[in-house]
Amino acid sequence: MVAHGLALRAFIAISRLMNAPFDQNAPKKRKPDWIRVKAPVSKGYAETRKLMRDLGLATVCEEAACPNIGECWTKKHATVMILGDTCTRACAFCNVKTGMPRAVDAKEPEHVATAAAEMGLEHIVITSVDRDDLPDGGADQFVKVIQQLRDKTPDTTIEILTPDFRNKHEAAIEKIVEARPDVFNHNLETVPRLYPTVRPGARYYASLRLLEQVKKLDPSIFTKSGVMVGLGEERLEVHQVMDDMRSADIDFLTMGQYLQPTPKHHEVKEYVTPKAFDAYASIARAKGFLLVAASPLTRSSYHAGDDFKKMQDARAKKLARMGA
């Protein structure tokens, strides 16, 4: 365990060095009007925040500084981040803190189910930090959360947004798929060329294989993946990512504008216009995705419950056409 801990610390240090070249003194690009959101001040927001604090739960809404937090929390929708609030990776786009995580909380699955019940959620999204320090990457905790939700809120549909379970994903995925979440999401985040600087701890094709494996193990589970734009990618590179996703039989593509959390993170290279997002969405639909969500403020779990129902309808219509 000591050697493993030293190796993990070395990896974190290297990741930080790889992220260092971004100029923290560079002038920040002004956000266009279409990307601006109001500060969260509603009663619903305050109640959701209090519930998360009372149960000791972290949310990606807060940790990743999501721009939609005001809207979602007002409606009592929150994306719970399990396995703590400290990540073993240091991705250049992500605002979640990096370091040595604390021990896994054995009561966390029960607390997640309690939160879902108290908020009356029809659909819940569960994500996590990367836990390279754990033998299974945290897969067992995902399973326990799914089981608790099925027990306490059986009518709640479950969407999980997992890390890549680097070097252990086959066994981890088998374990989670057996628990049967309704949606299995894992984000590719960006185009392959930008991985060394944007997502240095991950491998593009390993992430694709993970999603492909889910479909092979259980074709009834919806698969989903997302990318950010504005990081310096080229249009044709994004089109190729779409093709790669369809080759892995991914059902749902989400696309949103990258927003720089702090000056130390990867800079925004471009603010992509709503019109350009519409063009990406049209191309993605033509490539055969069941569902596409593409706009400047789109995030993986934004309107996830409504999108799940749309995905169900789209699959039913597709099967009907095939049977006709």
C-alpha positions in Angstrom: 0.0 0.0 0.0 2.9 2.4 0.7 4.4 1.8 -2.7 1.0 2.3 -4.3 0.5 5.5 -2.4 3.8 6.9 -3.5 3.1 6.0 -7.1 -0.3 7.7 -6.9 1.4 10.9 -5.5 3.9 10.8 -8.3 1.1 10.5 -10.9 -0.7 13.5 -9.4 2.5 15.6 -9.4 3.1 14.7 -13.1 -0.4 15.6 -14.0 -0.1 19.0 -12.4 3.1 19.6 -14.3 1.4 18.7 -17.5 -1.3 21.2 -16.7 1.1 24.0 -15.8 1.9 25.6 -19.2 -1.4 27.5 -19.3 -0.7 31.2 -18.8 -2.4 32.3 -15.7 -1.8 35.9 -16.5 -3.4 35.7 -20.0 -6.3 38.1 -20.4 -9.6 36.2 -19.9 -12.0 36.1 -22.8 -15.2 38.0 -22.1 -18.2 35.7 -21.9 -20.8 36.3 -24.6 -24.4 37.1 -23.6 -25.6 33.6 -24.5 -23.4 32.0 -21.8 -24.4 34.2 -18.9 -26.5 32.8 -16.0 -28.1 34.4 -12.9 -26.8 33.8 -9.4 -28.7 31.1 -7.5 -30.9 32.7 -4.8 -34.2 30.7 -4.8 -35.7 29.0 -1.8 -35.5 25.6 -3.6 -31.8 26.2 -4.1 -31.2 26.8 -0.4 -33.3 23.7 0.6 -31.4 21.5 -1.8 -28.1 22.8 -0.5 -29.1 22.2 3.1 -30.2 18.6 2.3 -26.9 17.8 0.7 -25.0 19.3 3.7 -27.2 17.5 6.3 -26.5 14.1 4.6 -22.8 14.8 4.1 -23.1 14.5 0.3 -20.9 16.1 -2.3 -22.4 17.3 -5.6 -20.7 17.8 -8.9 -22.9 20.8 -9.3 -20.9 22.6 -6.7 -17.5 20.9 -7.1 -17.3 21.4 -10.8 -18.9 24.9 -10.6 -21.8 24.0 -13.0 -23.4 27.1 -14.5 -26.9 25.5 -14.3 -26.8 24.9 -10.5 -29.4 27.7 -9.8 -31.9 26.3 -12.3 -31.5 22.6 -11.3 -31.4 23.0 -7.6 -34.4 25.3 -7.6 -36.3 22.3 -9.2 -34.7 20.0 -6.5 -32.4 18.2 -9.1 -28.9 17.6 -7.9 -26.1 15.3 -9.3 -24.6 13.5 -6.4 -20.9 12.9 -6.5 -20.0 9.7 -4.5 -16.6 8.5 -3.2 -15.8 11.9 -1.7 -14.9 15.3 -3.1 -11.2 14.7 -3.8 -10.0 13.2 -7.1 -6.8 11.3 -7.8 -6.5 12.9 -11.3 -5.7 16.5 -12.2 -7.5 17.1 -15.5 -6.9 20.6 -17.0 -10.5 21.4 -17.4 -11.9 20.2 -14.1 -12.5 22.2 -10.9 -12.8 19.3 -8.5 -9.8 19.3 -6.1 -7.0 16.8 -6.5 -5.2 14.9 -3.8 -5.3 11.8 -1.6 -9.0 11.0 -0.9 -10.4 10.0 2.4 -11.6 6.5 3.1 -14.9 5.4 1.4 -17.9 6.3 3.5 -19.9 3.2 4.1 -23.1 5.2 4.8 -22.9 7.1 1.6 -25.2 4.8 -0.5 -27.9 5.0 2.2 -27.5 8.8 2.3 -27.9 9.0 -1.5 -31.1 7.0 -1.4 -32.4 9.2 1.4 -31.7 12.3 -0.6 -33.5 10.9 -3.6 -36.5 10.0 -1.5 -36.7 13.3 0.2 -36.4 15.2 -3.1 -39.0 12.9 -4.7 -36.7 12.3 -7.7 -38.1 10.5 -10.7 -34.6 10.3 -12.2 -31.2 10.6 -10.4 -27.7 11.1 -11.7 -24.8 9.6 -9.7 -21.2 10.5 -10.6 -17.9 10.2 -8.8 -14.4 11.4 -8.6 -11.6 9.2 -10.0 -10.4 6.8 -7.3 -7.2 5.3 -8.7 -6.3 4.4 -5.1 -9.0 1.8 -4.8 -8.6 -1.8 -6.2 -11.8 -1.6 -8.2 -11.7 2.2 -8.9 -14.8 2.6 -6.8 -17.1 0.3 -8.8 -18.4 -1.4 -5.7 -19.7 1.9 -4.3 -21.6 2.5 -7.5 -23.2 -0.9 -7.1 -24.2 -0.2 -3.5 -25.7 3.1 -4.4 -27.8 1.5 -7.2 -29.0 -1.2 -4.8 -30.0 1.3 -2.1 -31.9 3.4 -4.6 -33.7 0.3 -6.0 -34.6 -0.6 -2.4 -35.7 2.9 -1.1 -37.0 4.6 -4.3 -37.9 1.8 -6.7 -39.6 4.1 -9.1 -36.6 6.4 -9.5 -34.7 5.7 -12.7 -30.9 5.7 -12.3 -28.2 7.3 -14.4 -24.6 6.9 -13.6 -21.7 9.0 -14.8 -18.5 7.0 -14.1 -14.8 7.6 -14.4 -12.8 5.4 -16.7 -11.7 2.8 -14.1 -8.2 2.9 -15.6 -6.5 -0.5 -15.9 -9.4 -2.2 -14.2 -12.4 -1.3 -16.2 -13.5 -4.8 -17.5 -14.2 -6.2 -14.1 -15.5 -2.9 -12.8 -18.0 -2.5 -15.7 -19.2 -6.1 -15.4 -20.0 -5.5 -11.7 -21.9 -2.2 -12.4 -23.8 -3.5 -15.4 -25.0 -6.4 -13.3 -26.6 -3.9 -11.0 -28.6 -2.6 -14.0 -28.6 1.2 -14.0 -31.0 2.7 -16.6 -28.3 4.9 -18.2 -24.5 4.4 -18.2 -22.7 7.6 -19.0 -19.0 8.1 -19.4 -17.7 11.3 -21.0 -15.0 11.4 -23.6 -14.7 15.1 -22.9 -12.6 16.2 -25.9 -11.0 15.1 -29.1 -8.0 12.6 -29.0 -5.4 15.2 -30.0 -6.1 17.3 -26.9 -6.0 14.4 -24.4 -2.3 14.9 -23.4 -3.0 18.4 -22.2 -6.7 18.4 -21.3 -7.2 14.9 -19.9 -3.6 13.5 -19.3 -4.6 10.7 -17.0 -7.0 9.1 -19.4 -6.9 7.3 -22.8 -9.4 8.2 -25.5 -9.8 4.7 -26.9 -10.0 3.1 -23.5 -13.0 5.3 -22.7 -14.6 4.2 -26.0 -14.0 0.6 -25.2 -15.6 1.0 -21.8 -18.9 2.2 -23.3 -18.7 -0.4 -26.0 -18.4 -3.1 -23.3 -21.5 -1.8 -21.5 -23.5 -2.3 -24.7 -22.1 -5.8 -25.3 -22.9 -6.9 -21.7 -26.4 -5.5 -21.7 -27.8 -3.8 -24.8 -30.9 -2.6 -22.9 -28.9 -0.1 -20.9 -28.8 3.3 -22.5 -25.2 4.6 -23.1 -24.3 8.2 -23.1 -21.2 10.4 -23.5 -20.4 14.0 -23.7 -17.8 16.4 -25.1 -16.9 20.0 -24.4 -16.1 22.4 -27.2 -14.0 25.6 -27.1 -10.9 23.9 -26.0 -9.1 24.2 -29.3 -10.6 21.3 -31.2 -11.3 21.5 -35.0 -14.8 20.9 -36.4 -13.8 17.8 -38.3 -12.2 16.3 -35.2 -15.6 16.7 -33.4 -17.3 14.9 -36.3 -14.8 12.0 -36.0 -15.6 11.7 -32.3 -19.2 11.4 -33.2 -18.3 8.6 -35.7 -16.3 6.9 -33.0 -19.1 7.1 -30.6 -21.6 5.6 -33.1 -19.1 2.8 -33.7 -19.3 2.0 -30.0 -23.1 2.1 -30.3 -23.5 5.1 -27.9 -27.1 6.2 -27.7 -26.9 9.8 -26.4 -24.5 12.6 -27.2 -24.2 15.7 -25.1 -22.2 18.8 -26.2 -21.6 22.0 -24.2 -19.3 25.0 -24.0 -16.1 24.6 -22.0 -15.9 27.3 -19.3 -12.5 27.9 -17.5 -13.1 27.5 -13.8 -9.9 29.4 -12.7 -6.9 31.0 -14.3 -4.8 27.9 -13.6 -7.1 25.7 -15.8 -7.0 25.3 -19.6 -8.0 28.5 -21.3 -11.1 28.9 -23.4 -9.9 29.0 -27.0 -13.3 29.9 -28.4 -16.9 30.6 -27.4 -18.9 28.5 -29.8 -22.1 30.1 -31.0 -25.6 28.7 -30.5 -25.8 28.4 -34.3 -22.7 26.3 -34.5 -24.1 24.1 -31.7 -27.3 23.6 -33.8 -25.1 22.6 -36.8 -23.2 20.0 -34.6 -26.6 18.7 -33.4 -27.9 18.2 -36.9 -24.9 16.3 -38.0 -25.0 14.1 -34.9 -28.6 13.2 -35.5 -27.8 12.3 -39.0 -25.2 10.0 -37.8 -27.8 8.0 -35.9 -27.7 8.9 -32.2 -31.0 8.2 -30.4 -30.8 11.6 -28.8 -28.5 14.7 -29.0 -28.4 17.6 -26.6 -26.1 20.4 -27.8 -26.0 24.0 -26.6 -23.6 26.3 -24.8 -25.0 25.5 -21.4 -25.6 21.7 -21.9 -23.9 19.5 -19.3 -24.1 15.8 -18.8 -26.8 15.8 -16.3 -28.7 18.9 -17.4 -32.4 18.0 -17.9 -31.3 14.3 -17.6 -34.8 13.1 -16.4 -36.6 14.7 -19.4 -33.9 13.4 -21.7 -34.2 9.9 -20.4 -37.9 9.9 -21.3 -37.1 11.2 -24.8 -34.5 8.4 -25.2 -37.1 5.8 -24.2 -39.5 7.2 -26.8 -36.9 7.4 -29.5 -35.9 3.7 -28.9 -39.5 2.6 -29.0 -40.1 4.4 -32.3 -36.9 2.9 -33.7 -37.9 -0.6 -32.7 -41.3 0.0 -34.2 -39.8 1.0 -37.5 -37.5 -2.0 -37.5 -40.5 -4.3 -36.9 -42.6 -2.7 -39.6 
